[in-house]
């Protein structure tokens, strides 16, 4: 059975992304669009609009135009949106890069995306310079200052004409984030201007930001969740975004208080801190009206405890994935009695099916894989037609890999994942990638990785078969992996075993390892 949205359909937004987001910037004028949460520096809407136009002009002078790719490898800064929308104005595609990537991981993305320009910060230059070797990147710009490198502010200072680019919102790719999808290595997700712009209109059915709203940007802009709820949506509504480069609890709480933040979008680990950490006591959070969690499953009891402590009706949830631009479900902000644990109601102009293992829709209320169809479904994976076809079928249904059920009110509950990806603090960690790293250590004869629960989070656990006589220790394994992957991918637990369970085909039977963990719990 095809399930349709309770909300009226929305009009497809055939607009370039920057117009969908900043179309009213001049109307908002001197209202602060961005505030640096550390220095206090502000950028008004009029300035943001003007700066993006100047960056577009500067990029055009460099020969960057329609179809070119710019890589943005940076933590959150107030210049991140300037570069982001400046690039789309120039007709370029922005590939956003995880700020925690190693040189090897960055190198792979630069090669795959065919990026021609890399924008970063001075602190990241050692990784960036190593990563561009052998790629098409011709120059590195920095958002701050570094000797021998041009600054983004030089682009802002461009006196050239703003480029006039004919963008086809339906087919031209605005953003190229990388996602592991349901399995395997990271792939470039082609999101068109229409995909993202229309998804903003869809999201507006479940919440609206009023005049005077102040949003804290603690989630990374490079992540599609942060990009959507901390850049695109707030700027479209005319809200003020207070930017922090990373999450540190005390700084986060101080900014919530001093900047009178009205709305925060977070991931479950921050909900946990707000619910239980003693540092929250004595901080004035009375301005905070809405707290929304996404990117990973949120325990219903934890959500309730956090809401009670902060004096909120509830902690709202939303659901989506990179391949869906990213949103498909959200708990409406005016819902007075949201069901515990639900991730939300279906967005307008979106259809869903809950499908069993036999390929048929399950009965009402039963669990199956969540399939989504709508204008937010990605164009496809860059250069990977077979993997695109494996994720989006011939009828346009995107198979999410998540298991869920829908209650009588239409709320979706995500109960498990078909896919084997580990979601650590909202980041995707492919077990196969960690297994490949482990097997490069001659002290390891075989290995398998699964996600296990630790203090309310899913973390990677390695089951390792040591090479006889190696003297391998748990710390040896942890250190070996930590030196070779981004911090969020690190193995957090190790167990030595005699043999990795495998099928006759050689495929690792991770379900047996998960059952072993479940029995132990």
N, C-alpha and C positions, 0 to 999 in steps of 0.2 A: 504494500500500500504506500502510495506517495503521500507524504505529510507536507502540507503547505503552511505558510506562516499565518499567524493570527493578525498580522499587521497589514494595512493596505500596501499595495505594490508601490515602489518608488520609480521615478523616472531614471532611465539610464543616463548617467552623466558623461556625455561625450566631450570632455574637456581635458586639456593638458593638466597634469597633476598640479603644477604650480598655480594655475588659474583656479582650480577647484579649491585649493588651500588658501591662497593669498589674494583671491579676487576682490576682497573687501578691505585689503590692507590700508589703502589710502583713506578709506572711510573711517577706519579705526585710528588713523593718524598718529598722534603723540602717545597713545596708550602703550604701555610697555608690552612688547611681545616676548622678550627674553630678559632674564635677569641672571647674572652670574652669581650663584649662591655662595661663592667664596669671596669674590672681590666686590660684589655689589654693582658691577658695571651693568648698564641697561641698554637695550636696543629697542627702539620703538617700532611700531608696525610700519610707519612710513619709511624708517631707516632700513628695516629688514627688506621691504619691497625694493627699495632703491639699490641696496647692496647686492641682492640677487641679480638684478638687471645688469649691474656693473660687472659682476663675476661672469655672467653670460657673455658680455662684450669682451672681457679679458680672455675667456676661453676661445672665443671665435678668432681673436687675434693670434692665438696659438695654433689655429687650424683645427680646433676641436669642434665637431659639428654633429649632425644627425647620424646616428648609427655608431658613433664612437662610444667607448666605455671609459668611465672614470672610476677609479677605486678610492673609496673613502675609508681610511684605516685610522680611527681615532676614538678616544673616549668622548663622552659628552662634553661639548664646549658650546659657547654661544655662536661660534662660527660654523659649527656643523650644519645647521639648517641653511646658512648662507651659501655654503658650497653645494649642498644637496639640491636646493631649488635653483641655484644659479646654473648648475649643470643641466637640469631638465629644461630650463629656458633656452639653453644653447642647443637643445635637441639631443643631448647625450643621454646615455643610460648610466645610472649610478649603481655600481656594485658595492654594497656595504660589507665591510670586513670585520670580523670579530676582533675586538681590541686585544684579546688574550692570545691571538695566534702566534705560533712560532714562525721563523723565517720559512721553513719548509711548507707549512700550511698556507701561509700567505702566497708563497711562490706558486703553489698549485692553483690557487684561485686566480691569480694574475694571468697565468698561462691559459687556463680554461676560459676565462672571460674575455681574453685578448685586450685587457685594459691598456690604454695608451698613456695615462697620467695617474699618479698616485698622490693623494693628499693625506698628510699625517701630522704628527706633532714631533717636536725635536727629541723628546724622550724615546720615541719609537724608531728613530733613524737607524740605529744599528741593525734592527730586524728588517726594516724597509729596504735599506741599501743592499743587504744580503739577498733579500727576496727577489729583487728586480732583475738579477743576473739571468740572462737568457730569455727575458720576456720582452713584450713590445712596449713596455713603459719607457718613455723618453725623458721624463723629468719628474722629480719629486718636489711638491710644494709642502710647506709647513703652515699650520694654523697659528703658530707663535713666531719665534725667531730662531734661526740657526745659521751660523756662518757658512757661506757657500751654497745656501738654498734660498730660493725665492719664497716670500711669504704670500699667503692668501690675500693679505691686504694690498699687495701689488695688483692683484686681479681686481679688487674692489676699486682701486685708483685708476682703472682703465678709462681712457677718454674716447675709446672707439665707439662706433655705433652699436646699439643693441641689435643682435641678430634677429632677422625675421625668419622663423623656421616653420615650415608647414608640417605640423604634427598630426598624425592620424591616431587619435586616442584608442581606436579599436585594435590596432595592430602594432603600434610602436611601443617598445618596451621602455618603461620609465625607470624601473628598479630591478636589479638582479641580485637579490639576496641568495645565500647558499643554504640549502637544507638537505638533510639526509633522507627526507621523505619517510617512507615506511621502513626502508632497510638501506644498508650499504653506505657508500661514501657520499660526501657532500656533492650536491648538484646545483647548478645555477637555475633558479626559479624565475621564469620570465613573467613579470607582472606588468601589464600594459597600463597606460594612463587611465583607460576606461575601467579596468579591473579595480584600481585603487580608489579612483574618484567615486565610482558608484558604491563601493563598499563604505565610504564615508557617509553617503546619503543613507545607506541601509542602517548604519550604526545609530544614526540620529533618531531612529524610532524608539530606542530604548533609553536614551539619555540626552540631555541637552545641557550645555554649559552657559550659564547666564552672565550678564555683565558683572565684572568684578571678580570672576573666578580666578583663582591662583593655583596652578598645578605644579607639583614638584616632579622634576625629571631625574629620577634615580635609576630607572631602567635604562639600559643602553639604547641609544638611538640606532645602532647598527642592527639590533634585533627587530624583527617586523612588528612585534607587539609594542615596543617602545616607540618605534617610528610612527605607528598609527595613532596611539593614544597620547603621546607626548609631543608630537610635532604636527602631524596632519590635522587631527581633529581639533586640538586647542587653537591652532592658528585660523582654522576655518570659522571657529566660533568667536574669535577675538579675545581669547583668554590670555593670561600672563603665565609664561612657563619659566620656573626657577630651576636653573640647571646646576647639577652636581656631577663631578667627573666619575665618582664611584660611591658605593654604599659604605658608609661608616656610621654606625648607629647613633653615636652622640651628635655628630654633625647633622645627620638626618633629622633628629629630634629638634635640634636647635633651629634649623631652617624651618621646620614645620611651625614652630612657635613664633620666631621672629618675623617670618615672611607671611604669617597668617594664611597658611596654605588651606584651601577649601576642599581640595580633591587630590587623592593620591592613588596612583595605579602601581601595584606591587606584585611580587611573586610570593608564594607561600612562606619561604624562610623569613621574610620581613613581617608577615602576619604573625608568625611564631614569636618573633622578637617583641612586637607590639603587645602581644598577649601576655608574655611571661617575663620580659626583662625588667629588672628593678629600675633601670635608668629612665623608664617611661614615667615613673612616679614623680610628681612635682612639675612636669612639663605641661604648659598650657596648650592643649590641643583643641580648645573649644571652637576654633574656626573651622576645623576639619568636619565636613559634612558627609563626604562619601569616600569610601575605601573600596577599591576593586582589585581582585586578585585573578591572575590568569597565568599561563605559560606552563603550569604543572598542576596536578591534582591537589585540591585543598581539603583537608579533613574537616568534616562538618562541625565536630565538637570544638576544634581549634578556632574555626571561623566564629562560632558563637561566643567563645571565651574572649576573643579579640574585640568583637562588637560590644560586648557587655562592658569591658574595661574602658573602651573609648567613648561609651555613651552613644553608640550608633544603633540604628534599627537592625542592621545586618552588615556583614561584609559581602559585597556584591561579587559575582563571578561572571566571567565571559569565556568564550571558547572559540577556537579557530586554529589555523595552522598557516605556515608561510605560503603554502600552495593555494590558500584561500584569501589572500590579500589583506588581512588575515582572518576577518571576523565572520562568524556564522550564527552565534548565539550570545545572548547576554541577559542577565537578570535586570529588568527595568529598574531605574533608580527610584521610581515612585512606588515600587512594589512594597506594600506594607507587611506582607506575610510570605516572603519567599521560602520555598521548600528547602530544608536543610540539605546541603550537598549538591544541589542542582547547579548546572553551569549556565542555564538560561533558556529563554524562548528563542525560537528560530527567527532570524532576521527576515525583514520583508523581501519579496522577490527572490526567495530562496526556497528550494525544496529539499526534503531529506527522505531517506529510506533507512530502515533498520533491517539489515540483511543477515540471514543465518548462513552457516557454513555450506549449506546446499545451494546457495545462490538465490533462495527465495526469501521474501519478506517474512519476518517473524510476526507472531500475533501481538496485539496491543499489550504494552507493558513488559514484553519479554526482551531479553538481551540479544543484540546482534551487532554487526559492524555498521558504523555510521557512514552512510553515503550522502554526498552533498552535490546539488546542482544549482547553478545560479551564475549571475554575471561576474561574481568575484573569483570563479575558478580560473586558475592560472592559464596562460597561453601554452605552457609546457616547460619541460626541462631543456635547457640550452644544449643543443647538439646531441640529445639523447631521446630520439623518437620512440625507441622500444620501451624505455623506462617511463616515458610519458604515457604511452598506450597501456602500460601495466597499472598506472595510477588513475588515469581518466579513461573510462570506457567509451565505446562508440556512441553511446547515447548521452555523453556529457557528464556522467556521474563520476565524481571524484571519490575514490575509496580511501577513507581517512586512515584505516588501520586501527581505529579506536573502537572499543566495544562500549555500547551504551544502551540505554532504554529511555523511553518517553512515558511520562506519567499522564494521568487523565487531564491535567491542566495544560499539557503541551510542553512541560519542562524536560530538558534533556539531562540525564545523569551519565557521566562517563565512568564506567566501572572498571575497565581494564584496557589493555592494549593488545591488539593482534601483533603488532610490530614488536620487534625485540629491542628497539632503541631504549636507552636509559635516559631519563629526563632528570638531570642533576641541576637543581635551581633554575629550571626552565630551559637549560641548554641541552641540546641533543648530543648524546654520546653513543656512537655506534660500537657495539661490542666487538664486531669483527675488526675494527681499526685497532682497538687495544690488544686484541689477540695477536694481530700481526706484529705489533711492537714487541710484545712479550716474547714471541718466537724468534726474534732477532738476537736474544740473549742466549749464548751457548750453554748457559747453566740451566736453561729451561727446556725440557724435552717436549712438553705439550702444555696447552693452557686453554681455558675457556673463561668467558666473562659474562656475568649477569648483573642486573640491578637488584639491590636489596635495600630494605628500609633501615635507616639509621637516624634516630632523633627526628622523625617526621619527614625526612628527605630520602629520595632514592639515590643510592651511591653505587659506583662500580665495584664489584667484588670479583677478584681473580681466583680461579681454581687452577692451581699450578702443579704440574708433574715435574719435579726436579730431575736434572741429569744425575745419574748415580755418581756419588763421590764429589759432587759440586760444593757441598757445604752451604747451599743457598739458604738465606734467611728471609723472613718476612720483610724486614727493612731493605734488604737488597732489591727485592721485587718492587717495592714502593718507590725507592729512589731511582731505579732504572727507568721506570715508566715516566716518573715526574720530570726527568731530564729531557724527555723526548716529545712531550705533548703539552698543549695548553693546560693551564691550571685546572680548569673545570673538568678536564678529561681524566685527571689522575685517578689511578686505582686507589681506593680508600680502605679496602679490606683484602686479605689474602688467606687462602686456605690451601694447604698442601694435600694432594690426593694421589692415589696410585695410578688412576687412569681417567681420562676424560670420556664421559659417555657419548657414544656416537652411533648413528644409524649405519646400515650396511653401505650406504652411499658415501659415508665419511662425514656427513653433516653432524655438527655438534648438537646433541639433544639437550638444549638449555632447559627445556621443561623439566627434565629429570633433576637438574641442579636446583631449579626453583622449587620443585616438590621437596627436595632434601632440605632446603632452607625453611619451607613452610612447616615441615614435620618438626624441625628443631625449635621453631617458635612456639 
